[in-house]
Amino acid sequence: METTPSSEQQQHEQPIKLPIGFRFHPTDQELLLHYLKRKLYSLPLPPSLIPDHFDVFHSNPWDLPGDLKEKRYFFCKTKMNFMTKCSLISSDCGYWKSSVKDKQVMAPPTATNPNPLIGIKKSFLFYHGKTSPLLKTQWVLHQFCLVASFTPPYLLTQKLMMQVGDWVVCRVYQRKRKARNQVANYIKKPRTFAGDPYKGSYEFKDGRQE
């Protein structure tokens, strides 16, 4: 006997279309506290706003679902702990390579905890190709995980961190390319001074005129 999905299930499967002029741009804190934390504890979330995707790192960024011109967000299960020093993760057409040092994400300070650490942010750049030299692209991936600190019995003066759960949230986007000659064109462009009878006739050693 065939069963048809309920309206609630259909709504959960269909992506939400935000009104014109609205964009989903959560901060690092909001991603961890209002989305990933609720995901880990199976609390209600906005349906289809951040979909599950179990193979973000092993996918090409342009093949991931969503609008390529916007920042896209995905929940992903991973066994890669934030303490693991992994520099290259292979996909079909290239590699995700860690780009900068891991960043700590802090929650708003309180009276009892002025520096509450809630998560770790890892940054990756996508390199196209399988053999050296790899072509650096403009694709960026941020991975966020929740962390908890604890003090082991044998290290009473030092706190250690551990990842909470095996879910992470990823942000994928493409950086805008900067015009290479933007600064050079500005320098070469003639500049004049108002009221100067000799405007445009000043020449410098580099060939500029003012």
C-alpha positions as CSV (number, residue, x, y, z in Angstrom):
1,M,0.0,0.0,0.0
2,E,1.5,3.3,-1.1
3,T,1.5,6.2,1.4
4,T,1.8,9.8,0.4
5,P,4.0,12.1,2.5
6,S,2.2,14.4,4.9
7,S,2.1,18.2,4.4
8,E,4.5,18.6,7.3
9,Q,7.0,16.2,5.6
10,Q,6.7,17.9,2.3
11,Q,7.3,21.3,4.0
12,H,10.4,19.8,5.7
13,E,11.8,18.5,2.4
14,Q,11.3,21.7,0.4
15,P,13.8,24.5,0.8
16,I,12.6,27.7,2.4
17,K,12.5,30.7,0.0
18,L,13.2,33.8,2.0
19,P,11.4,37.0,0.9
20,I,13.2,39.3,-1.6
21,G,15.8,41.3,0.2
22,F,16.3,38.9,3.0
23,R,19.5,36.8,3.3
24,F,20.5,34.1,5.8
25,H,23.7,35.4,7.3
26,P,24.1,34.0,10.8
27,T,27.2,34.9,12.8
28,D,29.7,32.3,14.1
29,Q,28.1,32.4,17.5
30,E,24.6,32.1,16.1
31,L,25.6,29.0,14.0
32,L,26.9,27.3,17.1
33,L,24.3,28.3,19.7
34,H,21.1,28.5,17.8
35,Y,21.7,25.8,15.1
36,L,24.4,23.3,15.7
37,K,23.6,23.0,19.5
38,R,19.9,22.4,18.7
39,K,20.9,19.9,16.1
40,L,23.0,17.9,18.6
41,Y,20.3,17.9,21.2
42,S,17.5,17.1,18.6
43,L,15.7,20.3,19.3
44,P,13.4,21.9,16.7
45,L,15.1,23.8,13.8
46,P,13.8,25.8,10.9
47,P,13.0,23.2,8.3
48,S,15.4,22.9,5.4
49,L,17.2,26.1,6.3
50,I,20.4,24.2,6.9
51,P,20.1,20.8,5.2
52,D,22.0,17.6,6.1
53,H,24.8,16.7,3.7
54,F,27.0,13.7,4.6
55,D,29.7,14.3,2.1
56,V,30.6,18.0,2.1
57,F,34.4,17.6,2.3
58,H,34.5,14.9,-0.5
59,S,32.3,17.0,-2.8
60,N,33.3,19.7,-5.3
61,P,32.0,23.0,-4.0
62,W,30.0,23.8,-7.2
63,D,28.2,20.4,-7.0
64,L,26.8,21.1,-3.5
65,P,23.0,22.1,-3.5
66,G,21.9,25.7,-3.3
67,D,22.6,29.0,-5.0
68,L,26.3,29.2,-5.9
69,K,26.1,33.0,-5.6
70,E,25.1,32.8,-1.9
71,K,26.7,31.4,1.2
72,R,25.5,27.8,1.7
73,Y,25.2,26.0,5.0
74,F,25.2,22.3,5.7
75,F,25.0,20.0,8.7
76,C,27.6,17.2,8.3
77,K,28.6,14.2,10.4
78,T,32.3,13.8,10.6
79,K,34.7,11.6,12.5
80,M,37.5,14.2,12.0
81,N,38.0,15.7,15.5
82,F,39.0,19.4,15.6
83,M,42.2,18.3,17.3
84,T,43.2,16.3,14.2
85,K,45.8,18.2,12.1
86,C,44.4,17.3,8.7
87,S,45.7,19.5,5.9
88,L,44.3,17.9,2.7
89,I,40.9,16.3,2.1
90,S,40.3,15.0,-1.4
91,S,37.2,15.5,-3.6
92,D,36.5,14.5,-7.1
93,C,38.3,17.4,-8.8
94,G,40.7,18.6,-6.2
95,Y,41.5,19.1,-2.5
96,W,40.2,21.1,0.5
97,K,43.3,22.4,2.2
98,S,43.4,24.0,5.7
99,S,44.3,27.6,5.2
100,V,44.7,29.3,8.6
101,K,45.0,28.5,12.3
102,D,41.9,27.3,14.0
103,K,39.8,30.1,15.5
104,Q,38.1,29.9,18.9
105,V,34.5,31.0,18.9
106,M,33.3,32.7,22.1
107,A,29.8,33.1,23.5
108,P,28.7,36.4,25.1
109,P,30.5,36.9,28.4
110,T,28.7,36.4,31.7
111,A,29.5,37.4,35.3
112,T,30.7,33.9,36.2
113,N,32.4,33.2,32.9
114,P,34.0,36.2,31.2
115,N,35.5,34.1,28.3
116,P,33.1,31.3,27.5
117,L,34.5,29.1,24.7
118,I,31.7,27.4,22.8
119,G,33.3,26.2,19.5
120,I,36.2,25.9,17.1
121,K,36.2,27.2,13.5
122,K,38.4,25.6,10.9
123,S,39.0,27.3,7.5
124,F,39.7,25.5,4.2
125,L,40.5,26.6,0.6
126,F,39.7,24.5,-2.4
127,Y,42.5,23.6,-4.8
128,H,41.6,22.3,-8.2
129,G,43.6,19.4,-9.6
130,K,44.9,16.1,-8.5
131,T,48.6,16.5,-9.2
132,S,51.1,19.3,-8.5
133,P,50.9,22.2,-9.1
134,L,47.4,22.6,-7.8
135,L,45.3,25.6,-8.9
136,K,44.1,27.7,-6.0
137,T,40.4,28.7,-6.3
138,Q,38.2,31.2,-4.6
139,W,36.1,28.6,-2.8
140,V,36.2,28.7,1.0
141,L,34.8,26.3,3.5
142,H,34.3,27.0,7.2
143,Q,33.7,24.1,9.6
144,F,32.3,24.7,13.0
145,C,32.1,22.3,15.9
146,L,30.9,22.6,19.5
147,V,33.5,22.0,22.2
148,A,33.6,21.4,26.0
149,S,36.5,21.9,28.3
150,F,37.4,19.7,31.2
151,T,40.2,19.2,33.7
152,P,41.6,15.7,33.9
153,P,42.8,14.4,37.3
154,Y,46.4,14.2,36.2
155,L,46.5,17.8,34.9
156,L,44.9,19.9,37.7
157,T,46.3,23.2,36.3
158,Q,45.4,22.7,32.7
159,K,42.1,22.4,30.8
160,L,41.6,20.2,27.8
161,M,39.0,20.6,25.0
162,M,36.9,17.9,23.3
163,Q,34.4,18.0,20.5
164,V,30.8,17.6,21.5
165,G,29.0,15.1,19.3
166,D,29.8,14.1,15.8
167,W,27.8,16.8,14.0
168,V,29.4,19.9,12.5
169,V,28.0,22.8,10.5
170,C,29.8,24.0,7.3
171,R,29.6,27.3,5.5
172,V,30.6,27.2,1.8
173,Y,31.0,30.2,-0.4
174,Q,33.1,31.7,-3.2
175,R,35.1,34.8,-2.6
176,K,34.9,37.7,-5.0
177,R,37.9,38.2,-7.2
178,K,39.8,41.4,-6.7
179,A,40.7,43.4,-9.8
180,R,44.5,43.0,-10.2
181,N,45.0,46.4,-11.8
182,Q,42.6,48.3,-9.6
183,V,45.3,50.0,-7.6
184,A,47.6,50.4,-10.6
185,N,44.9,52.1,-12.6
186,Y,44.2,54.4,-9.8
187,I,47.8,55.4,-9.5
188,K,48.2,56.0,-13.3
189,K,44.9,58.0,-13.6
190,P,45.7,61.7,-14.0
191,R,44.6,63.8,-11.1
192,T,43.9,67.6,-11.2
193,F,43.7,70.4,-8.7
194,A,40.7,72.8,-8.8
195,G,41.8,76.3,-9.7
196,D,45.3,75.2,-10.8
197,P,46.1,76.8,-14.2
198,Y,48.8,74.1,-14.8
199,K,46.5,71.2,-13.8
200,G,47.4,68.0,-15.6
201,S,50.9,69.1,-16.4
202,Y,52.8,67.8,-13.3
203,E,54.9,64.8,-14.2
204,F,56.7,62.5,-11.8
205,K,59.5,60.0,-12.1
206,D,57.1,57.1,-12.5
207,G,55.4,58.8,-15.4
208,R,52.3,60.0,-13.6
209,Q,50.8,63.4,-14.3
210,E,48.8,65.6,-12.0
